[in-house]
Amino acid sequence: MSKKEQEEILENSENEVLEEDQSEINESESSEASEEEVKDEKELRIEELESELAVAKDSVLRKAAELENVRKRVQKERYQLREQVKAEALRDFLPLNDDLLRTLDASKDSAVDENFLAGVEMVSSKFEDILAKHGIEKIDEINVPFDVNLHDALLRQPATDEKTPSDTVLQVLERGYRMGEKVIKHAKVIVSQ
């Protein structure tokens, strides 16, 4: 081979080596660039997933709170309904107790068998115990200010004592009853003028 050919071969070889080196450098740079792109894409995806997870957690917490509120509301409504039904049922028995009390008052003025009177007192006492057991309170106070929420005024009359202010309950003609803050039956009263 001639020297010229050898030089050409050598030059071609050097060019090939240079091209290969350049190609490897380009591949390495592109590999590094693509690794960074992949890394950036993964980080973006992680951020997206974390954001979606936060939204999902928030949604679950809101639904759990909403469910708890519904449970509490239903429980409260059940309690109120139960109390309302109890009050209505007991209201039907209140006139019976009033009749027993009137019987006791009337029997004091007449000659009635003591055993009969003791029996009526026992029944009335048991009835009062049942009312107390269910949280029913009497409204039968006298010398208290008249309250339209608790009393029905059947009559107005002058007070026997001058110190008694106007609109004071002088006498309870028929007891009233309440369960907690709810009035089941208003007391029928006489009020001062």
Secondary structure, 3 states (H helix, E strand, C coil): CCHHHHHHHHHHHHHHHHHHHHHHHHHHHHHHHHHHHHHHHHHHHHHHHHHHHHHHHHHHHHHHHHHHHHHHHHHHHHHHHHHHHHHHHHHHHHHHHHHHHHHHHHHHCCCCCHHHHHHHHHHHHHHHHHHHHCCEEEECCCCCECCCCCEEEEEEECCCCCCCCCCEEEEEEECEEEECCEEEECEEEEEEC
